[in-house]
Amino acid sequence: MFTDWGVSKIINLPFNIFADAYVDTGIFFFENKPTSHYKIHSFKKNDEHNELKDIPFTLIKSNLVLEPKFKIILNPTVFEIVRRLDSEKFEKLGDISISTQGLSPSRFSQSIETDDKFSFPYLSRGNAYSYALEVEETYDTSLRNMESLIPFYLKGEKILIRRIINRQDRLTVGFTDKKMVFKKDINPFIIIRDSYNPKYVLSLLASKFISYYYINVSAIALKDDFRQTTLTELREIMIPIINEQKQEKIVEKVNDILREKSKNSSADTSSLEAEIDQLVYRLYDLTADEIGIVEGNVV
């Protein structure tokens, strides 16, 4: 589109445009020739929309819309960050991990399976929280007829990402090493590359920056109704390549958090998480202005 055609303006409208439908609505202005830049304006969810004149547009260079997806991002700060992440200093989460979508309990009936290879506890009550997994109730189920899923639920370090984005506009990223099958709202990620400590990757995914980044590059995460993550977009998150010694500095802080969470899943570890946030900003080469934007407004 950006080679034969062009976009001149994009207006992301409030959510109450139509009286009978609370939906995402936008206006796109196209040209039959390439454009060097385009203008964008994104209304807040509850803004008045009686007039569309005198809109304070932000100018975006078209060369920030990168091949092959040509994804248009409404936040210009995120454009600059996305372009920097396209380098040899980063790898995609999907390239260093395996992951699967949580499944409905109807797929995992209660079982009296006797073979430990196929017998697993199913998390019937409980949930993933920041750096934690809270287990309230389980029952025994069998994966005898679903052997392809076994690697995701064996005992071992797993990063757990909840499907729903929380009210604080944050991804909820938990952690466990338990042998367990998780319900449909919890997606397990298992790091398979030896050069990455799972707790290092956990610290990135649970950080304030990654929530800001993800929410601003994901179309479904920007929706007002039922905002959620998708495995496809989560796998696109870029992970900084650093050596084991540098990872260990962050992992030490993660271990402190996990110790507190093991005693009480709702323990206040905000000071440690804030320290990790500062380290994450450096890993992604954020400027002082960009850090201020992330800290001031996650969305």
N, C-alpha and C positions, 0 to 999 in steps of 0.2 A: 504493500500500500504506500509506503513512504518513498518508493522509487518511481512509481507511475502516478500516484495520487498524493494528496496532502490533507492534513487536518488544519483548520485555521482557528477554531474555538471549541472548547469543551466546557459545558456547564453542568455540574453535578447538583441536582435539585434537592430540596428538602423532601422528607418522607410523607408529607401530607398533601401532595399535589392533587391526588384524586380522592374525592370524598369517600368512595366505596372501596378503596384499595390502598393499603399501607405498604407501598413497594418502592424499590430503588428506581429512580427516574433520572435520565440525563438527556442533554441536547448536544448533538455533534454537528459541527459545520465542516463540510468537506469542500475541497477544491480539486479540479481536474488537472492539477499539476503539482509537483513536489513543492513542499514549503520548507523554509529554513528554520521556522519556529512556529509555535502555536500558543494560544492563550488559554488558560484554564482558570476556573473559579469553582470552588466547592462550598456550597452552602452548608451551614450546620443543620442538624436534623430537624430542629424546630424553628428555623428562621422563617420570617415572613417572606412571601414570594409574590406580592401583588405587582411588582415591577421588576423587569429584567434590564432596565436601562441603568447606566452609571455603575455597572458592576466593576469592582476593583480586580481586574485580571492579573494573573501572574504569567510572565513570559517564559516559555520553555523551549530550548533548542531541540529541533527534531532529531539531531544526531545523538541525543540521549536515549532515544527509543531504539533499542538494540535488536539485531537479528539473533536467532531466527523467529522469536515469538512476537517481536514488535509490541511488547506489553507497554501500555500507557499507564503511568503512575501519576496520581494526582498531586503527590507531595514532592516538590522540587528538591528538598533536602535529601529525600530517599533516592532520587535519580542519581545524584552525585555519589552516594554511598554504593549503590548497586554497580555503577561503572567501576569503582575502585575494587570491588570484590571479584571482578573478572580478571584474575591474574593467577600466576603460579603459586602465590602465597596461600591459596585457599583450595579446599576440596569440598564437594557436595556431601551433605550428610548421607544421602542415598548411596554414595560410592564407598562409604566406610562402615556401613551398617546394613543389617537386614531388619525388616519391620513388617508388621501385619496389622490389619484393622481388627479391633475387638468385635466379637460376634455375640449374637443374641443368646440368652440362656436356653432358648428353645433348641439350640444346636447341641447343648450339653446337658443331657438328662442325668438324673441321679443314677449311680451305677454301683454295683458290687464287684467291680473289676478286681481281680486278685493279683494280676501281673503288675509289678511296680513300674515296669517300663511304660505301661499305658494308663496307669491310675494317677489322676491328678486332682487336687482340690480346686473347686471352682469358686471364685469370689462372688457370692450371691448378695452379700451386703458389705459395703465399705467403698472406699474410693481412693484415687491418687490425689495427693495434695502436694504443695511445694516441698520438694526434697523428701517426700514421705509416701508410704502406702499404709492406709488405715484399713485393717481387716476386722470386720465385725462378725461375719458369719460365712462359712464355706460348706460345701457338700462335695462328696466324692463323685467324680465323673470319669469317663473312659475316652481316651483318644485312639483306641484301637482302630477305628475306621477313619481316623483323621491324622495319620502319621506325619503328613507334611507340616502339621502345625506344632509338632512336639518341640522342635528347636526353639520356638518362641517362648515356651513355658517351663523349660527345665530350670533347675536350680542354677543360679549364676546372675551376674550383674545385668540389670535391665533398666533402661530409661523408659519411663511411662509418661506419655503425653495424652492428656484428656482431650476429647473431641471438641468440647464446648469451650469457647473463650470466655473467661470469667468477667464479672461486672467491673473489675478494675482494669479492663482492657489488657489482660495479661494471659499468656499461655500458662497453663498449670502443668508443671513438669515434676513428676515424682521419681522415685527410685526404689528398687528392691532387689534382693538376691534370692527371693523365695521361689520354690517350685510351685507354680500356680497358674491357672487359666483365668484371664481377666474378662470382665463383662464388656459389652459392646462400646461403652464410652471411654475405654482405656486402650490406647494403641502402644504396644511394646516395641522399643527399638533396642537392638543388640549390636554393640560395636564389634566388628569382625576384623578390623585392622589392628595389628599388634602395636603399631606406632602411636595409637591413640588410647589414652586411659579413659575408660567409660565415665569416670567421675569428672574428668576435664570437660568432656563433651556435655555432660549434665550441667556443669556450671554455666556453659554458654547458652544452652537452650532455656535454662531457668532465669537468665539475666534479663534486666530491664530493656537492654538494647535489642535483643532478639525479638522480644514481644513487639517493640516499636517497629522494627524492620518488617516482621512477618505481617502484622496487621496492615501495614501500608503497601505491601506488594501483593496481598491476597485479595481478590475481588470478593470472595465469599466471606472473608473475615471482616470486611467493611460493611456488610449488610447490617441492618438494624434488627432484623428478626432472625433468631436462631443462628447466631454467628458461630462458626465452627472452623476447625482445622481440617485439612485433607492430607492424606498420606503423600499425594503427588507434590503438593507445595511444601510440606515439611521436608521431604527428601531433597528439595532444592536449596535448603539453608546452607550457606557457605561456612565451613569450619576452618579457622586459621591453622596452618601447619606450623607447629613449634616443636622444639625438642623435648625430650623426657624431663630434663631438669627444669625447664620453664613450666611445663605442665604440673610438676610436683608442687610448685609454689601455690598454685590454685587448688590442687587436690587436697593439700593440708587444710585449707579453709573449708572445703567441702566436707572433709571427714569430721571437722568440728561441728558443722551443721547437722550431719547425719547422726552423730552421737546424741545431740540434743533432741532431734526428732524421734530417735528410737525410744527415748524416755517419754516423750509427749509430742504427738504429731502436730499439735498446735503451738509448740514452743516458739517464742519470739526469737528469731535468728536474723532479724532485719539488719543489725549492725554488720554481721558477717556477710550477708548478702550484698550490702552496700559496698563493702570492701571488694568483693568479687566484681561488682558492676564496674568499678573504677579500673580494674585490671582488664576487663573485657573491652572497655572503651579503647584502651591502648592497643589491644590485639587487632581491633578493627580500624585503627588509625583515625579515630574520630577527632575532629577539631574541637576547640573549646566551645565554639558556637553550636556545633552539632550536639555535643554533650548537653548543653543548656536546653536545646530543643527536646531531646529525649527525656531529660529529667523533669522538664516543665510540663510536658504533655505527651503521654505515651502514644496517643493516636495522631 
